[in-house]
Amino acid sequence: MNKLVHFAANTQGRDYAVGDIHGHFTRLQTALDQLGFDPACDRLFSVGDLIDRGPQSEECLHWLEQPWFFAVQGNHEVLAVQLEEGLPLDLENYRNSGGAWLLDAPTDKRQLYARHFRQMPVAMEIETAQGLIGLVHADCPFPSWALLRAYLSGELPRDKRTDEIFQWSRSRIKRNDRRGVEGVQALIVGHTPLRIPKRLGNVWHIDTAGWSEGYFSFIELASLRVWPDPPPRPNPQTRPAPASRRPSVPAGTPPQ
């Protein structure tokens, strides 16, 4: 697989990014219809976590086949690959995190999904009239996009802890780190469910739990405008959507 995929500017329509989907493709389609998304000319870029939690995880392959839909590998896709490869996982925690549909699936189905998830890139970059937009699931491990490119192309030595940051880290948002990432107009990430999208420097966190008690947030890449705007009012009777907790894997403690 190409760990970094480059996209030329969309000269025919608009480009959008969307937060974590987690098996709620009907909800996503409803939001796209409200947005006025046109698959004939628009493109949708996903920050990953297409699967688990929701009832429609199996539809991810149909969406990945669409010529206008592109997704990076999220931590839940990583877990699905690790499961198929027989790596040690906390299976009870994985089930509680929404993995029951895959845990209970026959071996051939697990292999089918793992094969597709292995092909998903770790990062994407999209050209726009205003500059380059980067997209990863959780965070960029480097202060610049140039270093990310060098790492994913093999010019820098691989490091498992660095690999984990792409799909597991919440360090930036926990520290309220506004330093940003050089070399891109914006970096779009998901992974951490929020009430409303949050910008830290040039890093936009857009998982607003459309898969749970929240709503799907979209960001138009050329203008960096967020939709819906204003966001829906939170229901005071509901709690924030829970963040996923990493099941135990051989790599040890995930980056914080």
N, C-alpha and C positions, 0 to 999 in steps of 0.2 A: 504494500500500500504506500501511497504518497502521504507522508505525515503532515505535509503542508501543501494545501491546494490553493492556487491563484485563480482569481476570476477577473476577467476584463470588465470594464464598465458596462452597465446595461444602458444601451442607447435607445431602447424601444419602450421601456417602462420603468417601474420603480423597484427598488430592492429593499426588503425588510428583514429584520432579525426578530426572532421570537424566543421567549424564555423556555424553560423546561416543560415538556409535554406530558411525560409519564402516563402514557396509555389513554389519553383523553383526546382522541382525534375528532370525535364528533363536536366536542366543545371548541376545539381549534378551528374546525371548518366553519362553525357558526360565527366565531370571532372574525375569521377572514372575510366572510360574507358581509359582516357589518363594516369592516374596514374598507370594502370595495376592492379587494384584491382581485386582479385579473391574471389568471394563469397563462393567458396567451402572450403576455408581455412582461409581467412582474415576476420576481424571484423571491423565494423565502429561504432564509438561512437560519438554521436551528443551532442553539448552543448545546444540543445533545440531551441525554436522558429522555429518549423517546419512549422508554419502556418502564414497566413496573408501576405499582400503586393503582393505576386505572384499569378498567375492564377491557381495553382495546389494544393491549400491547402487541398482539399478533398483527395488527394492521400496519406496524412500522415498515414492514417490507414493501407494502403497497405504496406507502408515501415515499420511501427511498427510491422507488422506480420512477417517480414523477420527474420530468425534465426540468421543472422549475423549483424543486425542493432539494436542499443540501443541508447536511448535518455533520457536526464534529462528533467525536466519540466522547460520551459522558461517562461518569463513574459507573452508572448502572449498566452500560454496554460493556465496560471493562469487567464487571462482576460476572456477566453472562459468559464472557469468553473464559474467564478463570474457572467457572463452574464446568464448562465443557472440557477444559483441559485437565480437570481433576485436581486443581490446586486446592489446598486446604482453605475452607471458608467456614465461618460461623453460620451454619445453615438455618438455624432458628432465627437469627437476626436477619438473614437475607430474606427468609419467608416473611417476616414481619415488616420488612422494607419493601414488600410488593413483589417478591420474586417467586411466589407460589406457582404462577402460571408456567414458569420455566422449570422449576424444580419438579413439578408433577408431569412434565411433558416427556414423551418418549425420546430416546437417545438421538434418533435421526432428526427430530425437530430441534433439539438443542444444537446439534451440529449445524443445521441450516442457519439458524440465527447467529451463532457464533461466527460462521464463515462470513456473513455479511457485516457483522460488527467489526471484525478484524480489518475490513477494508475501509472503515471510516477514518478520515484524517483526524489528527490531533488538533490542528489549527487550520484556519482558512483566512485568506486575505482577499479583499474585494476592492477594486478600483472604483472611485467615484469622482465626480467633478470637483469635489472639495478636498480630495486626498484619499489616502489608503485607509481602509477599515480592517482591523484584525478581529478575529473571533476564536475563542477557546471556551471550554466548558466552565472552568473554575477560575483560573488565573494564569498569568504569564510569569514564569519563574525568573525572568530577566528584566533589567531596567530598560532594555531597548528591543525593538522588533528585529533588528539586525542580528542580535545575539540569538534570539529565538530561531531565526532562519538558519543560522550556522549550526545550532544544536540539532534541529530536526533534519538537516541535510547530512549529518554525520561529520561535520567539520570539527565539532567539539566532542569530547568523550562522553559517552552515555553514563548517566547516574540515576539509579532507581528513585532516589528521593526527589530529584528534579522532575523525573517523569510523573511522579505522583502529584506534584503541584498543579499540573495542567488540569487534572480532573478531580482533585480532592481538597485543595487548599481553600480555607476561609480566612487566612491571615490578614489579607488586605482590608477586608471589610470589618473584621474584629478590631483592627488597630485604627480604623478610619484613616488609612494611609492614602494621602492625596498626591503622591509623587508621580503617578501615572507611568506610562510606557512611551519612550521616545520612538519616533519613526513611524507612527500611525496617527491619523486624525483622531481615531477613537478605537478602543478595545471593548468589545461586547462580550459579557460573560453571564452565566446563570448560576446554578448550583445552590445558592443560598436564598431561600424563600423570604421575600420582603412584602410589606404592605403596599409600597409604591416603589418604582424604579429609583435607584440611587446612583449618582455620579460622584466618583472619587478621582479628582484630576481628570484624565481623559478616559477613565475606565467606567463603563456603564454596567451596572448590575440590574438585570431585567427579569429575573424570575420572580413573578408576583403571584405564584401559586394558582395559576389557572387550572391546575390539576387537583386542587383541593378547595379551600374556602375562598380563594382569591379570584383572579381574572388573568387572562393572557395579556401581556404587554408586548407591543411591537415598537420597534424603532426604525424609522425610515433612514437608510444609511447615508444618502446624499445630504440631507438636511439635519440629521440627528434629532428629528422631531419624534416625540413619543406619543403613541396612541394606545388607549384613549387618554384624552387630555381635556378636562381634568379627569383623574382616575375616579372610579366608582367609590362612593363613601364606604368605609369599612363598617361591617356590622358589629356594634359594640358587644353583642352577645356571643361572638365567636372569638376564638383564640387565634394567634398567628399560626400559620401552617408549620408543622414540625420540620426541622431540617433532617436530612438523612444522616445516619451514623454509619461509619464504615465498618462492615464485618471484618473479623480478624483474618489477615492474610500473612504470608511469610515475611513480607517486607518490613513488618514492624509498625511502629507508630506513624500515622500519617502526618504530613506537615501541618502545622497550625499557623 
